[in-house]
Amino acid sequence: MTSFSAARFALGLPLTALMVLALLLACFGLAVARGMHRSVDVAWGLGFVVVAAVSYALSAGHGSGTTRGLLLVLTAVWGLRLAGHIAWRGHGQPEDRRYADLVARAPGNPHTYALRKVYLTQAVVPWFVSLPIQVGMYPRGAVTVVTMLGVLLVVVGLVFEAGGDWQLERFKRNPATRGAVLDTGLWHYTRHPTSATSATPAPGGACLPSRPRTGLAC
């Protein structure tokens, strides 16, 4: 028995891509109905969760149960926390200035322009960045020190990101810092919700499938 089910993995790639695309198209439909596109940022974290969940289901009976479970749980915790935070932060707020400016300069239909420039890109990037998570679902291998290092990397990313968000909220609620810009502490490294440590689950996930039977490792 081989350590990596290449055929099953290849089958999963278009399916995970289609599911992420479906998520972004649903988000696009909601945005058009509401007249605001800021909710697309919520879909960033959810896209990774969708990929992890679909890959977990498809890899049943092929990969290590422990590794698959770790990848699913860690990705879900990260993605749902990020999506929830962005949704909470934007609740009741007007359109994000970035998307308002983009729609304003659209050469044709503003919604079609936003679909091409924002939503389709948001569908491709999470799918591509999450490839280590998808790969990690299929190898058969024991949990080793390398596996634990992968888990540690993801946890560190979670702490940095959640800590930075908490620090920013405290900063914004402090009357003494009104009008100022926060560029210190953890927020200095996690300023944008879809960058920096936001992609940590993917490289961390690459380390999880360690010591498979034919040598695939981080």
Kinemage of the C-alpha trace (Angstrom):
@kinemage 1
@onewidth
@group {chain A} dominant
@subgroup {mainchain}
@vectorlist {calphas} color= white
{ca met a 1} P 0.000 0.000 0.000
{ca thr a 2} L 1.401 3.396 -0.951
{ca ser a 3} L 1.666 6.235 1.539
{ca phe a 4} L -0.076 8.814 -0.613
{ca ser a 5} L -3.283 8.337 -2.622
{ca ala a 6} L -2.411 10.480 -5.637
{ca ala a 7} L -5.547 9.546 -7.562
{ca arg a 8} L -7.846 10.487 -4.690
{ca phe a 9} L -5.940 13.715 -4.143
{ca ala a 10} L -6.221 14.622 -7.840
{ca leu a 11} L -9.963 13.954 -7.692
{ca gly a 12} L -10.288 16.289 -4.724
{ca leu a 13} L -8.586 19.287 -6.317
{ca pro a 14} L -11.419 20.282 -8.692
{ca leu a 15} L -14.029 19.487 -6.049
{ca thr a 16} L -12.467 21.764 -3.454
{ca ala a 17} L -12.091 24.472 -6.104
{ca leu a 18} L -15.776 24.178 -7.039
{ca met a 19} L -16.876 24.364 -3.410
{ca val a 20} L -14.823 27.502 -2.753
{ca leu a 21} L -16.192 29.030 -5.957
{ca ala a 22} L -19.736 28.203 -4.816
{ca leu a 23} L -19.045 29.913 -1.477
{ca leu a 24} L -17.793 33.082 -3.173
{ca leu a 25} L -20.688 33.139 -5.651
{ca ala a 26} L -23.134 32.844 -2.756
{ca cys a 27} L -21.300 35.678 -1.024
{ca phe a 28} L -21.517 37.704 -4.250
{ca gly a 29} L -25.269 37.141 -4.481
{ca leu a 30} L -25.692 38.280 -0.888
{ca ala a 31} L -23.548 41.354 -1.531
{ca val a 32} L -25.588 42.361 -4.590
{ca ala a 33} L -28.807 41.944 -2.619
{ca arg a 34} L -27.460 44.084 0.225
{ca gly a 35} L -25.738 46.605 -2.032
{ca met a 36} L -22.413 46.186 -0.196
{ca his a 37} L -19.378 44.045 -0.961
{ca arg a 38} L -17.576 44.239 2.384
{ca ser a 39} L -18.892 40.795 3.379
{ca val a 40} L -16.472 39.193 0.921
{ca asp a 41} L -13.766 39.538 3.577
{ca val a 42} L -15.718 37.120 5.779
{ca ala a 43} L -15.465 34.504 3.043
{ca trp a 44} L -11.648 34.489 3.184
{ca gly a 45} L -11.442 32.421 6.361
{ca leu a 46} L -14.524 30.395 5.450
{ca gly a 47} L -12.893 29.376 2.165
{ca phe a 48} L -10.113 27.572 4.026
{ca val a 49} L -12.658 25.837 6.254
{ca val a 50} L -14.580 24.636 3.189
{ca val a 51} L -11.398 23.271 1.605
{ca ala a 52} L -10.381 21.492 4.812
{ca ala a 53} L -13.848 19.992 5.334
{ca val a 54} L -14.178 18.730 1.748
{ca ser a 55} L -10.625 17.336 1.774
{ca tyr a 56} L -11.278 15.631 5.102
{ca ala a 57} L -14.361 13.910 3.707
{ca leu a 58} L -12.669 12.850 0.475
{ca ser a 59} L -9.573 11.500 2.235
{ca ala a 60} L -11.531 9.140 4.512
{ca gly a 61} L -9.857 5.739 4.393
{ca his a 62} L -6.780 7.122 2.630
{ca gly a 63} L -4.846 9.360 5.023
{ca ser a 64} L -3.893 9.267 8.692
{ca gly a 65} L -6.968 9.796 10.854
{ca thr a 66} L -5.018 11.781 13.458
{ca thr a 67} L -3.381 14.082 10.932
{ca arg a 68} L -6.633 14.612 9.062
{ca gly a 69} L -8.413 15.488 12.288
{ca leu a 70} L -5.685 17.927 13.309
{ca leu a 71} L -5.787 19.666 9.945
{ca leu a 72} L -9.562 19.972 9.984
{ca val a 73} L -9.850 21.210 13.573
{ca leu a 74} L -6.962 23.684 13.415
{ca thr a 75} L -8.110 25.115 10.090
{ca ala a 76} L -11.706 25.373 11.298
{ca val a 77} L -10.705 27.143 14.515
{ca trp a 78} L -8.569 29.618 12.604
{ca gly a 79} L -11.017 30.241 9.755
{ca leu a 80} L -14.173 30.498 11.852
{ca arg a 81} L -12.504 32.815 14.365
{ca leu a 82} L -11.286 35.108 11.593
{ca ala a 83} L -14.626 35.089 9.760
{ca gly a 84} L -16.525 35.767 12.980
{ca his a 85} L -14.226 38.609 13.946
{ca ile a 86} L -14.509 40.306 10.557
{ca ala a 87} L -18.300 39.875 10.528
{ca trp a 88} L -18.582 41.314 14.058
{ca arg a 89} L -16.278 44.212 13.229
{ca gly a 90} L -18.259 45.137 10.105
{ca his a 91} L -21.746 44.694 11.538
{ca gly a 92} L -23.788 47.852 11.025
{ca gln a 93} L -20.935 49.614 9.220
{ca pro a 94} L -21.181 51.261 5.786
{ca glu a 95} L -19.478 49.885 2.704
{ca asp a 96} L -15.717 49.378 2.979
{ca arg a 97} L -13.953 52.260 1.258
{ca arg a 98} L -11.839 49.863 -0.830
{ca tyr a 99} L -14.898 48.295 -2.418
{ca ala a 100} L -16.757 51.587 -2.722
{ca asp a 101} L -13.822 53.027 -4.692
{ca leu a 102} L -13.559 49.893 -6.839
{ca val a 103} L -17.249 49.946 -7.762
{ca ala a 104} L -17.139 53.689 -8.411
{ca arg a 105} L -14.444 53.318 -11.064
{ca ala a 106} L -15.982 50.258 -12.733
{ca pro a 107} L -15.909 50.679 -16.545
{ca gly a 108} L -19.179 48.799 -16.990
{ca asn a 109} L -21.576 47.010 -14.688
{ca pro a 110} L -20.166 47.615 -11.176
{ca his a 111} L -21.283 44.242 -9.819
{ca thr a 112} L -19.788 42.318 -12.740
{ca tyr a 113} L -16.579 44.288 -12.282
{ca ala a 114} L -16.492 43.420 -8.572
{ca leu a 115} L -17.147 39.766 -9.396
{ca arg a 116} L -14.118 39.634 -11.689
{ca lys a 117} L -11.758 41.755 -9.625
{ca val a 118} L -12.641 40.583 -6.115
{ca tyr a 119} L -14.749 37.446 -5.850
{ca leu a 120} L -13.073 35.248 -8.455
{ca thr a 121} L -9.671 36.215 -7.071
{ca gln a 122} L -10.863 35.443 -3.551
{ca ala a 123} L -11.927 32.015 -4.806
{ca val a 124} L -8.574 31.173 -6.402
{ca val a 125} L -6.188 32.442 -3.723
{ca pro a 126} L -7.517 30.491 -0.695
{ca trp a 127} L -7.713 27.326 -2.784
{ca phe a 128} L -4.089 27.732 -3.891
{ca val a 129} L -2.741 28.776 -0.479
{ca ser a 130} L -4.534 25.821 1.134
{ca leu a 131} L -2.811 23.244 -1.096
{ca pro a 132} L -0.564 22.114 1.818
{ca ile a 133} L -3.731 21.406 3.821
{ca gln a 134} L -5.185 19.410 0.945
{ca val a 135} L -1.958 17.448 0.471
{ca gly a 136} L -1.701 16.810 4.208
{ca met a 137} L -5.013 14.955 4.290
{ca tyr a 138} L -3.773 11.992 2.237
{ca pro a 139} L -0.416 10.621 3.478
{ca arg a 140} L -0.431 7.757 5.966
{ca gly a 141} L 2.074 8.359 8.748
{ca ala a 142} L 2.653 8.379 12.456
{ca val a 143} L 2.409 11.498 14.597
{ca thr a 144} L 5.993 12.624 15.201
{ca val a 145} L 7.936 15.649 16.410
{ca val a 146} L 7.559 17.224 12.966
{ca thr a 147} L 3.800 16.837 13.254
{ca met a 148} L 3.831 18.621 16.593
{ca leu a 149} L 5.987 21.398 15.131
{ca gly a 150} L 3.320 21.915 12.484
{ca val a 151} L 0.643 22.135 15.170
{ca leu a 152} L 2.808 24.592 17.116
{ca leu a 153} L 3.240 26.797 14.047
{ca val a 154} L -0.518 27.002 13.542
{ca val a 155} L -1.139 27.740 17.230
{ca val a 156} L 1.477 30.520 17.204
{ca gly a 157} L -0.265 32.060 14.192
{ca leu a 158} L -3.622 31.868 15.968
{ca val a 159} L -2.251 33.533 19.091
{ca phe a 160} L -0.612 36.326 17.116
{ca glu a 161} L -3.682 37.007 15.023
{ca ala a 162} L -6.257 36.821 17.821
{ca gly a 163} L -3.982 38.791 20.128
{ca gly a 164} L -3.452 41.480 17.513
{ca asp a 165} L -7.193 41.821 16.931
{ca trp a 166} L -7.824 42.079 20.682
{ca gln a 167} L -5.092 44.698 21.013
{ca leu a 168} L -6.587 46.772 18.191
{ca glu a 169} L -10.065 46.712 19.723
{ca arg a 170} L -8.701 47.928 23.067
{ca phe a 171} L -6.760 50.655 21.256
{ca lys a 172} L -9.849 51.862 19.376
{ca arg a 173} L -11.948 52.005 22.546
{ca asn a 174} L -9.388 54.083 24.409
{ca pro a 175} L -10.349 57.804 24.195
{ca ala a 176} L -6.707 58.765 24.674
{ca thr a 177} L -5.711 57.117 21.381
{ca arg a 178} L -8.592 58.408 19.260
{ca gly a 179} L -7.314 59.425 15.830
{ca ala a 180} L -3.982 57.689 16.344
{ca val a 181} L -2.619 54.718 14.406
{ca leu a 182} L -1.673 51.498 16.180
{ca asp a 183} L 1.642 50.123 14.917
{ca thr a 184} L 3.031 48.345 17.965
{ca gly a 185} L 2.620 44.997 19.715
{ca leu a 186} L 1.148 41.995 17.940
{ca trp a 187} L -0.934 44.226 15.675
{ca his a 188} L 2.293 45.431 14.095
{ca tyr a 189} L 2.661 41.951 12.586
{ca thr a 190} L -1.020 41.208 11.875
{ca arg a 191} L -2.344 44.492 10.487
{ca his a 192} L -4.318 43.031 7.607
{ca pro a 193} L -6.865 40.292 8.377
{ca thr a 194} L -6.088 38.395 5.181
{ca ser a 195} L -2.293 38.464 5.293
{ca ala a 196} L 0.664 37.985 7.639
{ca thr a 197} L -0.151 35.188 10.092
{ca ser a 198} L -3.535 34.638 8.418
{ca ala a 199} L -1.960 32.094 6.086
{ca thr a 200} L -0.219 30.214 8.895
{ca pro a 201} L -2.510 27.134 8.764
{ca ala a 202} L -1.263 26.323 5.284
{ca pro a 203} L 2.493 26.148 5.996
{ca gly a 204} L 1.744 24.652 9.375
{ca gly a 205} L -0.407 22.034 7.715
{ca ala a 206} L 2.458 21.141 5.395
{ca cys a 207} L 4.402 19.894 8.403
{ca leu a 208} L 1.651 17.652 9.784
{ca pro a 209} L 1.935 14.608 7.494
{ca ser a 210} L 5.263 13.261 8.722
{ca arg a 211} L 6.972 9.900 8.361
{ca pro a 212} L 4.703 8.251 5.804
{ca arg a 213} L 5.621 4.849 4.457
{ca thr a 214} L 7.442 6.040 1.352
{ca gly a 215} L 9.054 9.126 2.749
{ca leu a 216} L 6.833 12.171 2.121
{ca ala a 217} L 7.579 14.690 4.852
{ca cys a 218} L 7.604 18.395 5.601
